[in-house]
Amino acid sequence: MTHLRLWLGAAFAAALATTAQAQNAPGVTATEIKIGNTMPYSGPASALSTTGKTIAAYLDQVNEQGGVNGRKINMISLDDGFSPPKTMEAARRLVEGEGVAFIAATMGTAPSSAIAKYLNSNKVPQIFLISSASKWNDPANMPWSMALPWAPNYLSEAKIEVAYARAKNPNARFAVLYQNDDAGKDFMRGVKEALGPDADKAIALASSFEVSDPTVDSQVLTLANTKADVFMIYSVTPRACAQALRKAHEVGWQPMRFIASGCANKATVMDPAGIDAGKGVLSLGSLKPYAADPKDDKAMQTYIAFMKARLPALDPNNVGTLYGYTVGEALVALLKQCGDDLSRENIMRQAANMKNVSLSLLLPGITLNTSPTDFRPIKDGYMLEFNGADWVVVSEMLRGT
């Protein structure tokens, strides 16, 4: 009987271990968590790949320090050229070929949208995808997809900026330049909802453009003729933002100006636009502005040291690298929260139950918070202003809805 009890006990323990292992997602072993990623390492949007390179470098550092709960993170990152069909091909290879536990930080609204149905149908988490489109806050229809933008989503961003402008000038008239896609339409919807019944009167003119347009000069000239008090530049491509700022400056139009949070980048937007053209521009942000001499900011000091040591060829004063570092921190925080239950169901469950998660490069008071009915990790931001040399905070924290 003693031998029988020992055998039964051993068999039960083995069964528990097998069950626990079965609960874990594909790509999870006792020593490794395999995750998938796509980035535009080639093609017209290749400048955005700095984010992917920074995430990878951050995870390498975590692995050298022992990983997460004893497991190393193996991120397999494939080039999709910012082409949705290539993103689909890469996602299938990652899920069906590489056997990743989940997909993380795919770059862009269109590429992420291309694979969302496939991942949701197969119950594969699509975690912290890189887009600020409001469509990603849809737990009922896309329960396996969640974004992690660098500011409140486009809809909330526009609402906050309209409120900020009207607080300065209650009778302001608005001119809006927006990208003719889901992102730009989100911004436009936010402007209209914020203005409410005043929208028809307060919007002097709204003009769209295609991402493929070589310039936005003609649209800006038409908007400038309205002599509106506020010029809102809603593009997610740096080129259009820079062109719009430069052309408005060239024709002497000097309204209060806002640019989309993704364009609040000195290297890719403000420098090409010209310092005089960019000075005084406003943008909403949740990440700390880069500080070359951070003084008492230990988090910024740590980030700068990380960039010098691991990515010396990249500019640390780039919102893409600041953001990539933050996404790396968020992924680690999520995996720590999952503990030893690394099933796909629990990974998504924990992503939808983040409470006051602090990340080192978020501005004061901003933390990640999600719920099963609200997939927006970031809802609040601060108004930033370009002072001719860098971005600086010029407001208290502004609450989103």
Stockholm file with secondary structure:
# STOCKHOLM 1.0

chainA/1-401         MTHLRLWLGAAFAAALATTAQAQNAPGVTATEIKIGNTMPYSGPASALSTTGKTIAAYLDQVNEQGGVNGRKINMISLDDGFSPPKTMEAARRLVEGEGVAFIAATMGTAPSSAIAKYLNSNKVPQIFLISSASKWNDPANMPWSMALPWAPNYLSEAKIEVAYARAKNPNARFAVLYQNDDAGKDFMRGVKEALGPDADKAIALASSFEVSDPTVDSQVLTLANTKADVFMIYSVTPRACAQALRKAHEVGWQPMRFIASGCANKATVMDPAGIDAGKGVLSLGSLKPYAADPKDDKAMQTYIAFMKARLPALDPNNVGTLYGYTVGEALVALLKQCGDDLSRENIMRQAANMKNVSLSLLLPGITLNTSPTDFRPIKDGYMLEFNGADWVVVSEMLRGT
#=GR chainA/1-401 SS CHHHHHHHHHHHHHHHHHHHHHHSCTTBCSSEEEEEEEECSSSTTGGGHHHHHHHHHHHHHHHHTTCBTTBEEEEEEEECTTCHHHHHHHHHIIIIIICCSEEECCBSHHHHHHHHHHHHHTTCCEEEEBCCCGGGCCTTTCTTEEECCSSSCHHHHHHHHHHHHHHHCTTCCEEEEEESSHHHHHHHHHHHHHHGGGHHHHEEEEEEECTTCSCCHHHHHHHHTTTCSEEEEECSSHHHHHHHHHHHHHTTCCCEEEECGGGCCIIIIIHHHCHHHHTTCEEEESBCCCCSSCTTCHHHHHHHHHHHHHCTTSCSSCHHHHHHHHHHHHHHHHHHHHTTCCCHHHHHHHHTTCCSBCCTTBCTTCCBCCBTTBCCSCCCBEEEEECSSSEEECSSCBCCC
#=GC SS_cons         CHHHHHHHHHHHHHHHHHHHHHHSCTTBCSSEEEEEEEECSSSTTGGGHHHHHHHHHHHHHHHHTTCBTTBEEEEEEEECTTCHHHHHHHHHIIIIIICCSEEECCBSHHHHHHHHHHHHHTTCCEEEEBCCCGGGCCTTTCTTEEECCSSSCHHHHHHHHHHHHHHHCTTCCEEEEEESSHHHHHHHHHHHHHHGGGHHHHEEEEEEECTTCSCCHHHHHHHHTTTCSEEEEECSSHHHHHHHHHHHHHTTCCCEEEECGGGCCIIIIIHHHCHHHHTTCEEEESBCCCCSSCTTCHHHHHHHHHHHHHCTTSCSSCHHHHHHHHHHHHHHHHHHHHTTCCCHHHHHHHHTTCCSBCCTTBCTTCCBCCBTTBCCSCCCBEEEEECSSSEEECSSCBCCC
//
